[in-house]
Amino acid sequence: MNRIFLDVHALQTVPPSNLNRDDTGVPKTAVYGGVPRARVSSQAWKRAIRTYFKDEHLLDPAELGVRTKKVVELLADRITGLDSSVGRETALTLADEIIKAAGIKTEVPKRKADQAKKDAGPLPAPESKYLVFLSSRQLDGLARHALEGAADITAFLKRKENKARAKELADTRHSVDIALFGRMVADTADINVDAAVQVAHALSVHRVDNESDYYTAVDDENKDEETGAGMIGTVDFNSATLYRYAALGVHQLAANLGQGLREDEPRTEPVRRAVEAFVHAFVSSLPTGKINTFGHHTQPDAVVVRLRTTRPISYVAAFEDPVRSEGGGHLRKAADRLAAYATDVERAYGDPETTLTWVLRVGPATHELAELGTETGTQRELAAAVGQAVAERLERPA
């Protein structure tokens, strides 16, 4: 298969906020170009993207996965859902044995076991030692496999073919989010999944210094003579125009997804759906750290998407020299800088004959970016155009 890459660039301005904080509660930062910048980690934004898939119903639930330590309980629910005659304890035993056969180690957490002993209650369900990412279809397959051996699960799994089948079920029919973001299983490297997407840490295009807000809260039941605050505290925040970037290896995504949900479905269809969902979610997802405090609900001011056959190219170096507002804001200068740098980089390293570009932008400040490619009027139009182009590229002979 030909190598196909999708670069997604965005400029997004956020007001005072604390989207992604460190262990002390302070917004994350990084030094770039010799000055401190606001930073939102890739992990925070990837989590927001996965949540957006579900919350906005961009994909069928069967095309999504679950990342949890409570995989035994989750699988037990699937088992009893398929066969209501199976008791809860039996289902948990079946689930635990199948999960271990798939190569995932489980244990009863000590703190939960100690609490159960203290309360003289039943032993809690085992959990995996780390977060496990499994697709809905993988869970269904493992549940059916467990029921096949329900009469004697130990003897069932002693047969090599049945144990091998458990591992196979955990490593086929990946969900879109697993195919995009990958999966690492510490104990069983052969069911790891290479991520198709690389998401950069979002950086402000300008210098940022964190600020601190001192606040007080009044006790509603205080009498007139009772003065003073019921609570005082501080919350740290900053505001920034962020440059966001992600690179999607379409060929890796296609390999991870394999065949679609339906046998009669063209092989490009699940990839097209995944690409459209990713573009849509990358653009509109938003980390929700301290969102009730700051209400930082913004959308990107500009999005540039490039489909290429050469290697991915980030345009972050456009902002290595930090943008200076001089009282006029950062967005216009950032958009001008991005347009100029992208043009120069593509002239030096790009392949204009095989590269397609789309632009979605808002307002006059982003006008210069319109020259980079085909303008789309809405986010849905952008996602649909990119998805269609990807499907057409995949259909071309290698």
HELIX and SHEET records of a PDB file:
HELIX    1   1 SER A   42  ASP A   55  1                                  14    
HELIX    2   2 PRO A   61  GLU A   63  5                                   3    
HELIX    3   3 VAL A   71  LEU A   82  1                                  12    
HELIX    4   4 ARG A   88  ALA A  101  1                                  14    
HELIX    5   5 LYS A  110  ASP A  119  1                                  10    
HELIX    6   6 SER A  136  GLU A  148  1                                  13    
HELIX    7   7 ILE A  153  LYS A  158  1                                   6    
HELIX    8   8 LYS A  160  LEU A  169  1                                  10    
HELIX    9   9 VAL A  176  PHE A  181  1                                   6    
HELIX   10  10 ALA A  189  ILE A  191  5                                   3    
HELIX   11  11 VAL A  250  LEU A  257  1                                   8    
HELIX   12  12 GLU A  269  SER A  284  1                                  16    
HELIX   13  13 ILE A  291  PHE A  294  1                                   4    
HELIX   14  14 VAL A  316  PHE A  319  5                                   4    
HELIX   15  15 LEU A  331  TYR A  349  1                                  19    
HELIX   16  16 PRO A  364  LEU A  372  5                                   9    
HELIX   17  17 GLN A  379  GLU A  395  1                                  17    
SHEET    1   A 8 THR A  29  TYR A  32  0                                        
SHEET    2   A 8 VAL A  35  VAL A  40 -1                                        
SHEET    3   A 8 ALA A 202  SER A 204 -1                                        
SHEET    4   A 8 MET A 231  GLY A 249 -1                                        
SHEET    5   A 8 PHE A   5  SER A  17 -1                                        
SHEET    6   A 8 ALA A 302  ARG A 308 -1                                        
SHEET    7   A 8 LEU A 356  ARG A 361 -1                                        
SHEET    8   A 8 THR A 374  GLU A 375  1                                        
SHEET    1   B 5 THR A  29  TYR A  32  0                                        
SHEET    2   B 5 VAL A  35  VAL A  40 -1                                        
SHEET    3   B 5 ALA A 202  SER A 204 -1                                        
SHEET    4   B 5 MET A 231  GLY A 249 -1                                        
SHEET    5   B 5 VAL A 197  VAL A 199 -1                                        
SHEET    1   C 5 THR A  29  TYR A  32  0                                        
SHEET    2   C 5 VAL A  35  VAL A  40 -1                                        
SHEET    3   C 5 ALA A 202  SER A 204 -1                                        
SHEET    4   C 5 MET A 231  GLY A 249 -1                                        
SHEET    5   C 5 GLU A 211  ALA A 217 -1                                        
SHEET    1   D 2 GLY A  65  THR A  68  0                                        
SHEET    2   D 2 VAL A 132  SER A 135 -1                                        
SHEET    1   E 2 THR A 106  GLU A 107  0                                        
SHEET    2   E 2 GLU A 127  SER A 128 -1                                        
END                                                                             
